[in-house]
């Protein structure tokens, strides 16, 4: 369900964060960029686990920010195929059943994926 993924990214640190330690400023920027976002073929990013390697920082002409290539590990919610999860039904419609896991609300189970015999009663809505 939760996995730690190794990732590499170039992080832009604005000048007003130069007073902070480099690791703290980069961690803040990474969490701002990735936390609560779904990354294609990765999963739902939860939070930064640790920074494994910092490469040299560069300041480009016309930009006062530093750009640092960072190797880091991130905690990601990525359920495997056929994994059983326990959630609560938020609602249902012709599109399917909307389910919440508490920390993640955007789960839609389409009608063809429901156990049969499944039936929608349009006058009873959650």
Secondary structure, DSSP 8 states (H G I E B T S, - for coil): -EEEEEEEEEEEE-GGGTTS-HHHHHHHHHHHHHTT-EETTTEEEEEEEEEEEEEEEEE-TT--SEEEEEEEEEEEE---TT-----EEEEEETTEEEEE-SS---EEE-GGGS-SS----TT---
